[in-house]
Amino acid sequence: MKYDLIHFPNFKENFFGQRFKGDILTELQRVKQEIDCKHILHAFCNCAFEGVKIADSDITVVITAPSKWVERYSAKNYFAIDPLFNDNIPVVTTGDCELMLDLGGQHYDNPDITAMYNDATKHGAGTLFLAVSAHYANGIAGCSLFSFDEGEEDRCTFINRMRPALLKASKELHMALAGQGISQTSQAALLTAREIECLTWAAIGKTDGEIADILSIARWTVVTYLQNAKIKLGCSNRTAAVAAALTLGIIKEPEVSHLI
């Protein structure tokens, strides 16, 4: 198994971050400011899959931790014991996109893992490590690891208070980062020609009934095509699916000049 490491040490530009656009670093910095975390790690598989072992696919890891901790992590081969990259981990969870684990807390009873997180604290990575899973409906799984420096607030109270914000942040990061690893051609290939046609007419503002008349198919067939498109694009509603299709270049921006 190979790891593609993209490193932005302490949220700054680095040679190993050049394969990603500058707006990815901006997104990481935005999330940091929004949730007031210390560091962020986001990991995702480089191809869509479901029900396979992590060893079957390379992993991209985007991380903002200090260089001294990344070097220490590699030298100690912590990948071998890190719960983030082993059995029952968020990064391969395709069925539950709201799994949240306190990796440095009482969830793990393994002294080696405890030692690893103590080592992380000593090397400036934080004192509290919360992993939040994320997934695309098409099978691309991933997770975010947010680290914090614990304050005076009770640990459980802090985790419960932060849960909604962390779930939201993990989803946004996954959409931004994993989307960089999927070409528009590959994303478009997930949709059938009819699904793309329905999205195209939906973008113009046509109703299900109007699309059915235009394509000479049943209204419920249109509903099915749009539902399938939503699932494949990982969207919860029709508007989001149209927006995603436009962003990915699957459909073109509708011509509306004639309406002005």
Helices and strands as residue ranges (DSSP letters): E 3-7, G 9-11, G 15-17, H 22-35, E 39-45, G 54-56, E 59-63, H 67-75, G 78-80, G 83-85, G 90-92, E 100-102, H 111-122, E 128-135, E 141-148, H 155-178, G 179-181, H 184-189, H 193-204, H 208-215, H 219-233, H 238-247, G 257-259
